[in-house]
Amino acid sequence: MTNKLGMDKLRFMRNLQRFKVLILDDFGISKISTSESQDLFNIIDDRYKTASTVISTQLKKSAFPILLGSDTKAEAATDRLLHPAIEIELKGPSRRK
């Protein structure tokens, strides 16, 4: 598998770990595959308790298990994302108009 930057998957995953902050914008805008869910678990697991991950999403917390799936790794990724989370809810009209 090669990402948009042309890096192989392993190198890309390693590069993600070197950032102090990883921002996942528009998280959950489309359903992810089991393979993508496992990749996400690996990214989140490697960063857990060592680096910050910021997620912007229009999903409620309760939708994360539906998006990520119900296998063990998906449940662990959901837990690692939501357990230490600080939630900031923005209200007001859409700025995308």
Buried (B, 14 or more C-beta within 10 A) or exposed (E): EEEEEEBEEEEBBEEBEEEEEBEBEEBBEEEBEEEEBBBBBBBBEEBBEEBEBEBEBEEEEEEBBEBBBEEEBBBBBBBBBBEEEEEEEEEEEEEEE
